[in-house]
Amino acid sequence: MAIQKTEAIILKTLKQGETSKILTLYTLNYGLESIIAKGSRNTKSRFAGSLEPLNYLSIVYYRKENRDLQFLSQADIRQSFPGIRKDIEKTTLALVICEIVQRTQFAAEKNPALFSLIIRMLRAIERAASANINLLFSFQLKFLGLSGYAPRLENCLSCQRPPTDEHLFFDYSHGGFVCSNCQASGLSGKSYSLNTIKYLSWIQRSTTEVIARHKIPTPITDEAALWMHDYTLYHIEGIENLNSLKIFNQIKTS
């Protein structure tokens, strides 16, 4: 057993017994980790207030290879994102990101670029005036890129021309659209509106500061959400039926 120090983001917490918590963390040095914080729910615990979902921490813990549950020794808050916590829509949006990471990542598989992306997106959500769906799509597109499946949204896969058709067939297997002149049989995907493809391309190219300032018509964001679900699920297992996304959509439509 070795004492390790790393940065971590709390993705999820679960009560354990009368006084403890089990934390699902995404760590900078070790990827996804399950860690128990003994006695952390006691009122006089040294962890009081620090072990809440979304907190960005510096932690010290006892880590043993091939053990499912590690043991927390120390946790110091680096950032707690109060601007997210006071807004239920922002909180739920941030938890969608956490659930995607929890479902797709593994222990002992570090990904510093993904860790950095999560922190940047949480900070962007906190700064934003509202829980803008653009920010979630931005995270998902960047996540696809880090996973090796960045879509090509600027030009037709075959003729390399910008899109002009009202509807475009997006080929999931090759990660891009084909125009009506180039469409052939045997492709795996669906047709989407030109406006949706252009919207996703704009999200892919723009900064979070820019996209957070814009509201996009619901028909476009709804179709973009369908594209995001289908294309991601085609390449990456585990992201179907996200509980936090269902709650976010319910809140947005209530």
Backbone as JSON, one array per atom type, in Angstrom:
{
  "sequence": "MAIQKTEAIILKTLKQGETSKILTLYTLNYGLESIIAKGSRNTKSRFAGSLEPLNYLSIVYYRKENRDLQFLSQADIRQSFPGIRKDIEKTTLALVICEIVQRTQFAAEKNPALFSLIIRMLRAIERAASANINLLFSFQLKFLGLSGYAPRLENCLSCQRPPTDEHLFFDYSHGGFVCSNCQASGLSGKSYSLNTIKYLSWIQRSTTEVIARHKIPTPITDEAALWMHDYTLYHIEGIENLNSLKIFNQIKTS",
  "N": [[0.85, -1.2, 0.0], [0.56, 2.21, -0.89], [1.09, 5.66, -0.18], [-0.55, 8.19, -1.84], [-0.69, 11.27, -3.67], [-2.82, 13.52, -5.26], [-4.69, 15.49, -7.65], [-8.26, 15.85, -7.75], [-11.64, 15.32, -8.84], [-14.84, 15.32, -7.53], [-17.19, 13.1, -8.53], [-19.41, 11.71, -7.68], [-21.18, 10.83, -4.68], [-21.75, 8.5, -2.0], [-23.56, 7.34, 0.75], [-22.12, 5.49, 3.4], [-22.57, 3.07, 5.74], [-23.02, 4.34, 9.09], [-21.51, 6.66, 9.35], [-19.73, 7.2, 7.28], [-18.53, 7.89, 3.86], [-18.62, 6.86, 0.46], [-16.7, 7.77, -2.21], [-16.85, 8.61, -5.62], [-14.35, 9.4, -7.69], [-12.71, 11.41, -10.15], [-9.47, 11.34, -10.99], [-6.39, 13.13, -11.42], [-3.99, 11.69, -11.69], [-4.59, 8.96, -11.64], [-6.93, 8.32, -12.98], [-10.27, 7.08, -12.87], [-11.44, 6.6, -9.58], [-12.56, 4.8, -6.71], [-13.15, 5.71, -3.48], [-13.1, 5.44, 0.02], [-14.19, 7.51, 2.63], [-13.62, 7.49, 5.77], [-15.67, 8.05, 8.57], [-16.48, 10.54, 7.67], [-18.94, 11.78, 7.71], [-19.42, 12.53, 10.25], [-20.05, 15.21, 12.54], [-17.82, 16.52, 13.51], [-15.85, 15.86, 11.78], [-12.74, 15.96, 10.0], [-13.08, 16.24, 7.36], [-15.26, 17.79, 6.92], [-17.65, 19.37, 4.93], [-16.08, 19.3, 2.65], [-16.35, 17.14, 0.96], [-18.23, 16.98, -1.28], [-20.27, 16.45, -4.23], [-18.89, 17.6, -7.32], [-16.87, 19.14, -6.22], [-13.54, 20.3, -6.51], [-10.54, 18.97, -5.7], [-7.49, 18.65, -3.74], [-6.0, 15.7, -2.85], [-4.92, 13.25, -0.45], [-4.25, 9.86, -0.29], [-4.54, 6.36, 0.57], [-3.38, 3.99, -1.5], [-3.82, 0.92, -3.15], [-2.82, -1.44, -5.48], [-5.08, -3.26, -7.55], [-7.13, -3.22, -5.72], [-10.49, -2.52, -5.09], [-11.58, -0.47, -3.56], [-10.25, 2.39, -2.25], [-8.54, 4.28, 0.4], [-9.23, 7.31, 1.95], [-7.13, 9.88, 3.14], [-6.59, 12.65, 3.41], [-8.12, 15.74, 2.41], [-8.32, 18.64, 0.55], [-9.96, 21.55, -0.44], [-9.78, 22.87, -3.65], [-11.36, 24.22, -5.45], [-14.8, 25.02, -5.26], [-17.03, 25.75, -6.69], [-19.35, 27.58, -6.17], [-21.1, 29.14, -7.7], [-22.29, 27.34, -9.37], [-23.58, 25.59, -7.63], [-25.65, 27.06, -6.44], [-27.59, 27.18, -8.33], [-30.01, 25.23, -9.7], [-30.33, 24.26, -12.31], [-27.79, 24.67, -13.45], [-26.32, 23.03, -11.73], [-27.36, 20.48, -12.32], [-26.67, 20.29, -15.02], [-23.86, 20.26, -14.83], [-23.6, 17.84, -13.48], [-24.32, 16.06, -15.45], [-22.06, 16.0, -17.05], [-20.31, 14.87, -15.18], [-21.49, 12.34, -14.91], [-21.16, 11.25, -17.46], [-18.36, 11.0, -17.52], [-17.97, 9.23, -15.36], [-19.23, 6.95, -16.34], [-17.75, 6.19, -18.54], [-15.01, 6.09, -18.1], [-12.06, 4.51, -16.62], [-10.46, 2.8, -13.84], [-7.04, 3.42, -12.98], [-6.38, 4.42, -15.45], [-5.2, 7.08, -16.54], [-5.95, 10.37, -17.76], [-4.89, 13.19, -18.47], [-5.64, 15.3, -20.18], [-8.42, 15.04, -20.39], [-9.08, 15.41, -17.7], [-8.33, 18.1, -17.36], [-10.12, 19.25, -19.18], [-12.6, 18.78, -17.93], [-12.4, 20.43, -15.64], [-12.17, 22.94, -16.89], [-14.68, 23.09, -18.13], [-16.46, 23.04, -15.94], [-15.78, 25.46, -14.76], [-16.55, 27.17, -16.81], [-19.33, 26.74, -16.86], [-19.96, 27.74, -14.36], [-19.34, 30.48, -14.71], [-21.14, 31.24, -16.66], [-24.21, 32.93, -17.6], [-26.5, 31.44, -17.43], [-27.7, 28.0, -17.37], [-26.64, 26.93, -20.04], [-27.36, 24.91, -22.79], [-25.56, 24.75, -24.82], [-23.04, 24.58, -23.68], [-22.89, 21.99, -22.66], [-22.96, 20.52, -25.06], [-20.56, 21.43, -26.12], [-18.69, 20.31, -24.32], [-19.21, 17.6, -24.87], [-18.48, 17.33, -27.58], [-15.76, 17.95, -27.45], [-14.96, 15.88, -25.76], [-15.49, 13.7, -27.42], [-13.51, 14.21, -29.31], [-11.15, 13.86, -27.77], [-11.41, 11.18, -27.37], [-10.89, 10.15, -29.8], [-12.77, 10.34, -31.8], [-13.6, 12.67, -33.11], [-15.98, 14.55, -34.84], [-16.3, 15.43, -38.34], [-17.34, 18.37, -39.5], [-17.37, 20.45, -41.25], [-17.06, 20.13, -44.06], [-18.18, 18.13, -46.87], [-17.6, 14.65, -46.71], [-16.8, 13.35, -49.01], [-16.69, 15.06, -51.45], [-15.59, 17.31, -50.36], [-16.78, 19.78, -50.2], [-18.42, 22.69, -48.75], [-21.46, 22.42, -46.78], [-24.65, 22.58, -48.4], [-27.11, 21.52, -48.93], [-30.52, 21.15, -47.8], [-30.98, 19.1, -46.02], [-28.72, 16.77, -44.61], [-26.88, 13.77, -44.89], [-25.5, 12.12, -42.23], [-22.75, 10.2, -41.71], [-22.08, 7.85, -39.42], [-20.02, 5.96, -39.09], [-17.78, 6.94, -40.45], [-17.61, 9.44, -39.44], [-18.62, 11.94, -40.43], [-20.49, 14.16, -42.66], [-22.25, 13.54, -45.76], [-22.96, 15.04, -48.86], [-25.92, 15.44, -50.97], [-25.18, 14.83, -53.58], [-23.1, 13.08, -53.26], [-23.93, 11.0, -51.72], [-24.15, 7.56, -50.94], [-25.01, 4.05, -51.04], [-25.01, 1.82, -48.19], [-24.04, 3.3, -46.07], [-23.78, 4.19, -42.6], [-25.94, 5.76, -40.57], [-27.86, 8.81, -40.15], [-30.15, 11.31, -41.47], [-29.8, 14.81, -41.05], [-30.76, 18.21, -40.34], [-29.51, 21.01, -42.21], [-29.13, 23.31, -40.68], [-28.72, 22.25, -38.13], [-26.29, 20.82, -38.44], [-24.6, 22.96, -39.08], [-24.81, 24.38, -36.7], [-23.65, 22.59, -34.81], [-21.07, 22.55, -35.85], [-20.32, 25.19, -35.38], [-20.35, 25.2, -32.55], [-18.24, 23.43, -32.15], [-16.06, 24.9, -33.08], [-15.95, 27.23, -31.56], [-15.27, 29.24, -28.6], [-15.95, 28.57, -25.11], [-16.79, 30.85, -23.8], [-17.93, 32.39, -25.82], [-20.04, 30.73, -26.86], [-21.64, 30.44, -24.62], [-23.03, 32.76, -24.44], [-25.1, 32.75, -26.21], [-28.41, 31.92, -27.23], [-30.0, 29.24, -28.69], [-32.47, 28.28, -31.09], [-34.98, 25.97, -30.01], [-35.81, 23.71, -31.71], [-33.46, 23.21, -33.15], [-31.49, 22.67, -31.16], [-32.69, 20.44, -30.01], [-32.57, 18.55, -32.1], [-29.83, 18.46, -32.37], [-29.17, 17.29, -29.94], [-30.19, 14.73, -30.33], [-28.52, 13.88, -32.43], [-26.06, 13.96, -31.03], [-26.43, 12.0, -29.06], [-26.82, 9.65, -30.66], [-24.54, 9.51, -32.32], [-22.42, 9.48, -30.46], [-23.05, 7.18, -28.97], [-22.73, 5.27, -30.93], [-20.0, 5.02, -31.08], [-18.97, 4.95, -28.48], [-19.38, 3.09, -25.6], [-21.81, 2.96, -22.92], [-23.03, 5.45, -22.44], [-25.74, 5.7, -22.78], [-29.09, 6.54, -21.75], [-28.66, 8.49, -19.64], [-29.03, 9.41, -16.34], [-28.85, 11.93, -15.09], [-29.08, 13.62, -17.27], [-31.71, 13.21, -18.08], [-33.02, 14.38, -15.9], [-32.1, 17.02, -16.14], [-33.3, 17.75, -18.59], [-35.97, 17.57, -17.86], [-36.17, 19.61, -15.96], [-35.61, 21.85, -17.56], [-37.85, 21.94, -19.2], [-39.94, 22.33, -17.51]],
  "CA": [[0.0, 0.0, 0.0], [1.37, 3.42, -1.01], [0.4, 6.93, -0.01], [-0.53, 8.94, -3.09], [-1.26, 12.62, -3.66], [-3.25, 13.89, -6.6], [-5.88, 16.34, -7.77], [-9.42, 15.01, -8.0], [-12.97, 15.92, -8.94], [-15.85, 14.41, -7.0], [-18.26, 12.85, -9.48], [-20.59, 11.14, -7.02], [-20.97, 10.36, -3.31], [-22.71, 7.51, -1.52], [-23.44, 7.09, 2.19], [-21.65, 4.16, 3.78], [-22.76, 2.89, 7.17], [-23.58, 5.45, 9.84], [-20.69, 7.87, 9.43], [-18.74, 7.31, 6.2], [-18.95, 8.12, 2.48], [-17.83, 6.34, -0.64], [-16.58, 8.8, -3.22], [-16.38, 8.3, -6.97], [-13.5, 10.53, -8.05], [-11.85, 11.34, -11.33], [-8.21, 11.88, -10.5], [-5.42, 13.52, -12.44], [-2.91, 10.72, -11.84], [-5.01, 7.56, -11.66], [-8.23, 8.13, -13.6], [-11.42, 6.89, -12.0], [-11.14, 5.93, -8.32], [-13.54, 4.71, -5.63], [-12.4, 5.94, -2.24], [-13.94, 5.59, 1.2], [-13.78, 8.52, 3.6], [-14.11, 6.99, 7.05], [-16.11, 9.04, 9.55], [-16.59, 11.88, 7.06], [-20.26, 12.37, 7.98], [-19.45, 13.02, 11.63], [-20.07, 16.67, 12.57], [-16.49, 17.01, 13.82], [-14.89, 15.26, 10.85], [-11.81, 16.88, 9.34], [-13.52, 16.37, 5.97], [-16.55, 18.49, 6.91], [-17.9, 20.34, 3.87], [-15.18, 19.2, 1.5], [-16.6, 15.95, 0.16], [-19.5, 17.12, -1.99], [-20.12, 16.34, -5.68], [-18.37, 18.71, -8.11], [-15.7, 19.78, -5.62], [-12.21, 20.07, -7.09], [-9.76, 18.77, -4.49], [-6.18, 18.01, -3.63], [-6.23, 14.63, -1.89], [-3.9, 12.26, -0.1], [-4.98, 8.63, 0.03], [-3.81, 5.1, 0.57], [-3.75, 3.29, -2.74], [-3.26, -0.41, -3.34], [-3.18, -2.01, -6.79], [-6.06, -4.35, -7.61], [-8.16, -3.11, -4.69], [-11.58, -1.72, -5.65], [-11.9, 0.67, -2.72], [-9.08, 2.98, -1.62], [-8.84, 4.93, 1.67], [-8.88, 8.73, 1.96], [-6.42, 10.38, 4.32], [-6.68, 14.1, 3.5], [-8.77, 16.38, 1.27], [-8.35, 20.11, 0.62], [-10.71, 22.1, -1.56], [-9.15, 23.82, -4.55], [-12.46, 25.03, -5.97], [-16.07, 24.37, -4.91], [-18.03, 26.17, -7.67], [-20.61, 28.05, -5.56], [-22.0, 29.65, -8.73], [-23.04, 26.2, -9.9], [-24.4, 24.97, -6.57], [-26.84, 27.85, -6.1], [-28.48, 27.14, -9.48], [-30.34, 23.82, -9.9], [-30.09, 23.89, -13.7], [-26.34, 24.56, -13.62], [-25.88, 21.84, -11.0], [-27.72, 19.28, -13.07], [-25.84, 20.28, -16.23], [-22.52, 19.81, -14.42], [-23.67, 16.43, -13.12], [-24.34, 15.28, -16.69], [-20.64, 15.82, -17.38], [-19.76, 13.91, -14.22], [-22.0, 10.99, -15.19], [-20.48, 10.78, -18.67], [-17.01, 10.58, -17.13], [-18.08, 8.05, -14.51], [-19.67, 5.78, -17.11], [-16.87, 5.86, -19.67], [-13.59, 6.0, -17.72], [-11.69, 3.32, -15.85], [-9.39, 2.97, -12.85], [-5.65, 3.26, -13.43], [-6.22, 4.92, -16.82], [-5.22, 8.54, -16.4], [-6.13, 11.15, -18.98], [-4.76, 14.58, -18.02], [-6.38, 16.21, -21.06], [-9.82, 14.97, -19.98], [-9.18, 16.05, -16.39], [-8.28, 19.53, -17.6], [-11.37, 19.62, -19.84], [-13.67, 18.81, -16.93], [-12.22, 21.63, -14.84], [-12.51, 24.1, -17.73], [-16.13, 23.14, -18.36], [-17.11, 23.44, -14.69], [-15.55, 26.9, -14.62], [-17.38, 27.84, -17.82], [-20.72, 26.68, -16.4], [-20.1, 28.68, -13.24], [-19.3, 31.86, -15.21], [-22.24, 31.51, -17.59], [-25.39, 33.57, -17.02], [-27.5, 30.4, -17.19], [-27.27, 26.65, -17.73], [-26.81, 26.9, -21.48], [-27.11, 23.58, -23.35], [-24.37, 24.84, -25.68], [-21.86, 24.17, -22.92], [-22.86, 20.53, -22.62], [-22.55, 20.05, -26.38], [-19.14, 21.73, -26.24], [-17.97, 19.27, -23.61], [-19.36, 16.31, -25.54], [-17.68, 17.34, -28.79], [-14.35, 17.85, -27.05], [-14.8, 14.53, -25.24], [-15.38, 12.83, -28.59], [-12.19, 14.44, -29.88], [-10.15, 13.2, -26.93], [-11.6, 9.73, -27.51], [-10.5, 9.76, -31.15], [-13.93, 10.3, -32.68], [-14.04, 14.03, -33.43], [-16.7, 14.58, -36.12], [-15.93, 16.41, -39.34], [-18.6, 19.08, -39.68], [-17.18, 21.61, -42.13], [-17.16, 19.81, -45.49], [-18.6, 16.79, -47.26], [-16.52, 13.68, -46.62], [-16.39, 12.89, -50.33], [-16.27, 16.12, -52.38], [-14.92, 18.34, -49.56], [-17.45, 21.07, -50.33], [-19.26, 23.07, -47.61], [-22.84, 21.95, -46.94], [-25.66, 23.48, -48.96], [-28.41, 20.83, -48.93], [-31.36, 21.41, -46.62], [-30.73, 17.98, -45.12], [-27.45, 16.1, -44.9], [-26.73, 12.45, -44.28], [-24.29, 12.02, -41.41], [-22.26, 8.83, -41.66], [-21.48, 7.65, -38.1], [-18.8, 5.15, -39.12], [-16.67, 7.75, -40.93], [-17.56, 10.66, -38.63], [-18.87, 13.17, -41.17], [-21.68, 14.14, -43.51], [-22.09, 13.51, -47.2], [-24.0, 15.82, -49.53], [-26.82, 14.63, -51.78], [-24.48, 14.39, -54.78], [-22.11, 12.05, -52.93], [-24.49, 9.96, -50.86], [-24.14, 6.23, -51.53], [-25.6, 3.02, -50.19], [-24.1, 1.17, -47.26], [-23.58, 4.2, -45.02], [-24.46, 3.99, -41.31], [-26.23, 7.05, -39.96], [-29.18, 9.4, -40.34], [-30.16, 12.65, -42.04], [-30.01, 15.93, -40.12], [-30.93, 19.48, -41.04], [-28.32, 21.82, -42.43], [-28.97, 24.22, -39.53], [-28.15, 21.5, -37.01], [-24.88, 20.55, -38.73], [-23.88, 24.23, -38.93], [-24.79, 24.7, -35.27], [-22.64, 21.74, -34.18], [-19.77, 23.03, -36.32], [-20.06, 26.43, -34.63], [-19.99, 24.8, -31.19], [-16.92, 22.78, -32.2], [-15.01, 25.88, -33.38], [-16.04, 28.43, -30.72], [-14.89, 29.15, -27.19], [-17.09, 28.47, -24.19], [-17.26, 32.21, -23.49], [-18.79, 32.83, -26.92], [-21.27, 29.95, -26.99], [-22.47, 30.62, -23.42], [-23.81, 34.01, -24.56], [-26.1, 32.62, -27.26], [-29.52, 31.0, -27.12], [-30.29, 28.66, -30.0], [-33.85, 27.77, -31.15], [-35.15, 24.62, -29.48], [-35.77, 22.63, -32.7], [-32.07, 22.92, -33.52], [-30.81, 22.01, -30.04], [-33.29, 19.11, -29.84], [-32.01, 17.64, -33.1], [-28.42, 18.3, -32.02], [-29.11, 16.33, -28.83], [-30.39, 13.4, -30.92], [-27.27, 13.55, -33.11], [-25.03, 13.72, -30.03], [-26.7, 10.7, -28.45], [-26.65, 8.54, -31.59], [-23.16, 9.42, -32.79], [-21.58, 9.06, -29.33], [-23.36, 5.79, -28.63], [-22.18, 4.43, -31.99], [-18.56, 4.83, -30.87], [-18.57, 4.83, -27.07], [-20.38, 2.39, -24.8], [-22.06, 3.37, -21.55], [-23.58, 6.79, -22.26], [-27.17, 5.74, -23.0], [-29.99, 6.7, -20.59], [-28.02, 9.22, -18.54], [-30.04, 9.85, -15.38], [-28.74, 13.37, -14.87], [-29.57, 14.3, -18.47], [-33.17, 13.16, -18.0], [-33.44, 15.38, -14.91], [-31.84, 18.34, -16.73], [-34.33, 18.02, -19.59], [-37.24, 17.79, -17.15], [-36.1, 20.94, -15.35], [-35.64, 22.86, -18.62], [-39.17, 22.0, -19.8], [-40.98, 22.55, -16.48]],
  "C": [[0.88, 1.24, 0.0], [0.5, 4.65, -0.79], [0.57, 7.74, -1.29], [-1.16, 10.32, -2.89], [-1.62, 12.99, -5.09], [-4.37, 14.92, -6.52], [-7.05, 15.44, -8.15], [-10.69, 15.84, -8.09], [-13.97, 14.9, -8.42], [-17.0, 14.29, -8.0], [-19.56, 12.45, -8.79], [-20.22, 10.75, -5.6], [-22.08, 9.4, -2.92], [-22.48, 7.3, -0.03], [-23.02, 5.65, 2.43], [-21.76, 4.02, 5.28], [-23.37, 4.12, 7.82], [-22.8, 6.75, 9.67], [-19.79, 8.12, 8.21], [-19.39, 7.62, 4.85], [-18.03, 7.35, 1.55], [-17.87, 7.38, -1.75], [-16.18, 8.18, -4.56], [-15.65, 9.53, -7.46], [-12.9, 10.31, -9.44], [-10.58, 12.07, -10.97], [-7.26, 12.19, -11.66], [-4.42, 12.4, -12.73], [-3.35, 9.28, -12.03], [-6.37, 7.33, -12.3], [-9.33, 7.96, -12.57], [-11.02, 6.1, -10.75], [-12.37, 5.91, -7.43], [-12.79, 4.75, -4.32], [-13.38, 6.08, -1.08], [-13.33, 6.63, 2.14], [-14.4, 8.14, 4.94], [-14.49, 8.15, 7.98], [-16.38, 10.42, 8.98], [-17.94, 12.54, 7.29], [-20.44, 12.77, 9.44], [-19.37, 14.55, 11.62], [-18.69, 17.25, 12.83], [-15.42, 16.45, 12.89], [-13.99, 16.32, 10.23], [-12.17, 17.08, 7.87], [-14.78, 17.23, 5.83], [-16.62, 19.53, 5.78], [-17.07, 20.18, 2.62], [-15.54, 18.08, 0.53], [-17.99, 15.97, -0.47], [-19.27, 16.99, -3.49], [-19.75, 17.67, -6.33], [-17.15, 19.39, -7.5], [-14.41, 19.33, -6.32], [-11.23, 20.09, -5.92], [-8.3, 18.46, -4.78], [-6.35, 16.95, -2.55], [-4.94, 13.84, -1.63], [-4.66, 11.0, 0.28], [-4.06, 7.42, -0.05], [-4.29, 4.27, -0.62], [-3.04, 1.95, -2.85], [-3.74, -0.96, -4.67], [-4.16, -3.16, -6.61], [-7.06, -4.34, -6.46], [-9.22, -2.14, -5.21], [-11.82, -0.44, -4.87], [-10.64, 1.15, -1.99], [-9.51, 3.76, -0.37], [-8.33, 6.37, 1.68], [-8.19, 9.12, 3.26], [-6.62, 11.88, 4.51], [-7.34, 14.65, 2.25], [-8.83, 17.88, 1.51], [-9.03, 20.64, -0.63], [-9.85, 23.08, -2.35], [-10.2, 24.77, -5.15], [-13.77, 24.28, -5.72], [-17.22, 24.79, -5.81], [-19.37, 26.59, -7.05], [-21.6, 28.59, -6.58], [-22.79, 28.56, -9.42], [-24.03, 25.7, -8.85], [-25.68, 25.74, -6.26], [-27.88, 27.85, -7.23], [-28.76, 25.68, -9.84], [-30.08, 23.38, -11.34], [-28.59, 23.74, -13.97], [-25.8, 23.3, -12.92], [-26.15, 20.57, -11.78], [-26.91, 19.16, -14.35], [-24.43, 19.78, -15.91], [-22.52, 18.32, -14.07], [-23.8, 15.52, -14.34], [-22.9, 14.99, -17.12], [-20.01, 14.77, -16.47], [-20.22, 12.49, -14.53], [-21.38, 10.42, -16.46], [-19.09, 10.25, -18.33], [-17.06, 9.29, -16.31], [-18.39, 6.79, -15.33], [-18.63, 5.32, -18.14], [-15.41, 5.66, -19.29], [-13.34, 4.83, -16.78], [-10.58, 3.65, -14.85], [-8.04, 2.72, -13.49], [-5.44, 3.65, -14.88], [-6.32, 6.44, -16.78], [-5.35, 9.2, -17.77], [-6.09, 12.62, -18.58], [-5.54, 15.57, -18.88], [-7.86, 16.2, -20.7], [-10.01, 15.64, -18.63], [-9.21, 17.57, -16.55], [-9.57, 20.03, -18.26], [-12.51, 19.73, -18.84], [-13.59, 20.08, -16.1], [-12.62, 22.87, -15.64], [-14.01, 24.22, -17.94], [-16.89, 23.53, -17.09], [-16.94, 24.94, -14.46], [-16.39, 27.69, -15.61], [-18.85, 27.85, -17.41], [-20.93, 27.66, -15.26], [-20.15, 30.13, -13.73], [-20.52, 32.23, -16.05], [-23.44, 32.13, -16.86], [-26.47, 32.54, -16.69], [-26.93, 29.05, -17.63], [-27.52, 26.42, -19.22], [-26.42, 25.52, -22.04], [-25.91, 23.59, -24.28], [-23.12, 24.33, -24.98], [-21.76, 22.65, -22.8], [-22.42, 19.97, -23.96], [-21.06, 20.32, -26.61], [-18.3, 20.67, -25.54], [-18.02, 17.96, -24.39], [-18.53, 16.24, -26.82], [-16.19, 17.23, -28.47], [-14.03, 16.46, -26.49], [-14.66, 13.53, -26.39], [-14.0, 12.98, -29.24], [-11.1, 13.76, -29.1], [-10.23, 11.68, -27.04], [-11.24, 9.23, -28.9], [-11.62, 9.73, -32.16], [-14.47, 11.69, -33.0], [-14.76, 14.03, -34.78], [-16.15, 15.65, -37.05], [-17.21, 17.1, -39.82], [-18.53, 20.23, -40.67], [-17.49, 21.31, -43.59], [-17.61, 18.38, -45.7], [-17.4, 15.85, -47.24], [-15.96, 13.31, -47.99], [-15.85, 14.02, -51.21], [-15.59, 17.3, -51.7], [-15.56, 19.73, -49.69], [-18.26, 21.4, -49.07], [-20.7, 22.63, -47.85], [-23.76, 23.02, -47.51], [-27.05, 22.85, -48.96], [-29.19, 21.14, -47.66], [-31.19, 20.33, -45.57], [-29.47, 17.24, -45.58], [-27.41, 14.75, -44.2], [-25.42, 12.39, -43.53], [-23.94, 10.54, -41.25], [-21.49, 8.62, -40.35], [-20.12, 6.94, -38.2], [-17.59, 5.96, -39.56], [-16.63, 9.14, -40.27], [-17.76, 11.94, -39.4], [-20.1, 13.04, -42.05], [-21.29, 14.01, -44.98], [-23.25, 14.28, -47.83], [-24.83, 14.9, -50.43], [-26.15, 14.1, -53.04], [-23.55, 13.2, -54.51], [-22.68, 10.88, -52.14], [-24.56, 8.63, -51.61], [-24.78, 5.24, -50.57], [-24.53, 2.46, -49.24], [-23.57, 2.06, -46.16], [-24.39, 3.96, -43.75], [-24.7, 5.34, -40.66], [-27.64, 7.5, -40.23], [-29.02, 10.76, -41.01], [-30.48, 13.68, -40.97], [-30.11, 17.22, -40.93], [-29.6, 20.21, -41.18], [-28.06, 22.73, -41.24], [-28.34, 23.5, -38.33], [-26.67, 21.22, -37.22], [-24.06, 21.83, -38.58], [-23.76, 24.63, -37.47], [-23.71, 23.89, -34.56], [-21.23, 22.16, -34.6], [-19.37, 24.3, -35.59], [-19.64, 26.13, -33.2], [-18.56, 24.25, -31.17], [-15.8, 23.81, -32.35], [-14.92, 27.01, -32.37], [-15.6, 28.17, -29.29], [-16.14, 29.05, -26.32], [-17.66, 29.85, -23.85], [-18.22, 32.71, -24.56], [-20.11, 32.06, -26.92], [-22.19, 30.12, -25.79], [-23.36, 31.86, -23.52], [-24.98, 33.88, -25.53], [-27.17, 31.6, -26.89], [-29.91, 30.53, -28.51], [-31.72, 28.12, -30.0], [-33.94, 26.3, -30.76], [-35.15, 23.53, -30.53], [-34.35, 22.24, -33.11], [-31.35, 22.18, -32.39], [-31.39, 20.62, -29.78], [-32.71, 18.12, -30.84], [-30.52, 17.42, -32.82], [-28.25, 17.29, -30.89], [-29.3, 14.91, -29.34], [-29.12, 12.95, -31.65], [-26.2, 13.16, -32.1], [-25.2, 12.34, -29.4], [-26.33, 9.57, -29.41], [-25.19, 8.38, -32.03], [-22.23, 8.94, -31.66], [-21.8, 7.6, -29.0], [-22.82, 4.82, -29.68], [-20.72, 4.08, -31.7], [-18.17, 4.5, -29.42], [-19.7, 4.18, -26.27], [-20.61, 3.1, -23.46], [-22.74, 4.71, -21.37], [-25.09, 6.85, -22.51], [-27.93, 5.91, -21.68], [-29.3, 7.36, -19.4], [-29.09, 9.79, -17.61], [-30.03, 11.36, -15.19], [-29.25, 14.15, -16.07], [-31.09, 14.3, -18.5], [-33.68, 14.24, -17.04], [-33.24, 16.78, -15.47], [-32.92, 18.7, -17.74], [-35.68, 18.27, -18.95], [-37.29, 19.19, -16.54], [-36.26, 22.04, -16.42], [-37.04, 23.01, -19.21], [-40.27, 22.26, -18.79], [-41.32, 24.01, -16.35]]
}
